[in-house]
Structures are given as structure tokens and as C-alpha cells.
Amino acid sequence: MDTEPHLKKFQKELAAGTVSLVLLAVLARSDEPLYGYQIAKRLEQTGDPLLGGRQSALYPVLRNLSAAGLAESHVEPSVAGPPRRYYRITALGRAVLDAWLATWNTTRDTVDSVLKGLPK
């Protein structure tokens, strides 16, 4: 019985709903603006599999967060390579993050409650 395609689809759908939350949380924890590679490295340090090793996957999400006013960005020249775009969470982003965290905690608790006691 091949469960792999179903697992990959579930992981993709789950990640799509949580990457924005995780990226806002990374930005909220930082005292300074971060560029994409720094954000990806911080996610790797947590062992977070959301990006599936694809650092490029975070850039569209960061652009969407900026377009929604949840993050702001600016470009700075780089001594060793192309210019870097730095991201920082906005006040609106912090408020939205708080709301998303409350929703995440409720959802997690509900799912955990339903799944508790399932045979393994």
C-alpha cells in the first residue's frame, strides 16, 4: 500500500497554511531586519521541515506578507554579492500574529483532542 503520494499532498497542504505564521514568528523574534537566507537558517536551526529544504519557497510568502502590510522590507547593497532585501514585522503584523497564534493554539488543541487515543 503506497501512502507516499497522500503524505506528500498532506504535508504540502499543511505547510501552505503554516508558513506565513512561522515566518511572522521568526520576524517577531528578531530585534533587527532579516534577509531571506537568515530567515531560512533560523528555520533550519529549529529543525522545521515546512520549506522542505527549498529556501526559495519562502520569498513569495515574504512578498505576500509585505503586500498585506504584515511585514515591511527594504533593499541594502551587499559587499559580497547582489543587494539583499531585509524584512521586519510591522505593528499590524504583530497584531495579526497574535490572532493567528490564538487560532493555531485552538486548532492544535482540537486536533490533538480528536487524535488522542487513536491506535498506532
N, C-alpha and C positions, 0 to 999 in steps of 0.2 A: 504494500500500500504506500503510494508516493504522496507524502504530505508536504513536500518541499514547496511546490507552487503555492499552496494555500498559506504556508508560513510566510513566504516572501510577500504575498499580497497583504496579509495581516500586518506585517512589520512596516510595509510602505504606508498603509493607511494610518496606522498608529503614529508613525513618525510625522506624517503630514499634519497631524493635529497637535503635535507637541513641540516641534522645532521652534516655533515662534516664542512659546512660553520659555523654553530653555535659553534661547538667545537673549531675550529680555532679562532673564535672571542673571546671565553672565555679565551683561552690561550693567545691571543694577549693583552687582558686587564690586565693580571696578571703580576706583577713585579717579581714573583717567580714561580718556577715549581709547578705544582698541581698534586695531585693523583686523581684517578677516583672518589672517594667519594666526594672530594672537588668540582670537576667539576660538578657532579650531583647536589650537594647542591646549587651551583651558578645558575644552570639552574632552579631548583625548586624556587629559590627566584624571578626569573623573571616570574614565572607562566607558563613557557614553557612546552607545552604538547608533545614535539617531542619524548621523550623517553617513553611516556605513563606509567610513573611510574616504568619503568624497567631499573634500573641503570646498570644492566649487559649488556644492549644493546649498551652502549657507548664504551665498551672495544674493540670490533672488529673494530670499526671505529677509535679509537685511535691507534690501531696497524697498521691499513691501512695508517693513516696519517704519522706514523713513518716510515713505509716501503717505502713510497713515498718521504721521506725526508722533509716533511712539518712540522714535529714535531720531537723532539728527546726525548729520555727517559733514565732514569737511576733508579736503584733499591736502596733503602735505608732500613736498618733494622728499625723495629718499636719496641718501648718499650712495646706497648700493642697489640701484635698480630703478624701476618705474615709480612714479608717485604712489602714495598709499592713501586709501580712503579710511578715515577713522570714524568710528561710531560711538555715540554716547546716548544713554537713555534720557528721555525728556520727562518733565513733570507728568504729562499725560501718560507717558509710557509707564511710569511708576504706579499711577492710579490704576491703569489697565492691568498691570502685572498683579497688583493686589486682588483685583476682581478675578483674574484668571486663576490665581493661586487658590482662592476660595472655591471656585468651580472645580479645579483639579482635585482638591482635597475631598470634596463631596463625591465626585465621580470615582476616585480611587477607593474611598471607603465603601461606596455602594458595590463596586465590582468585587472588592475583597470579600465583602459580606456574602455576596451571591456565590463566589467561587469557593469559599471556605467549606471544607468537608468533602469536596469532590474527590473521588478516588483517583489515585495517581497511576 
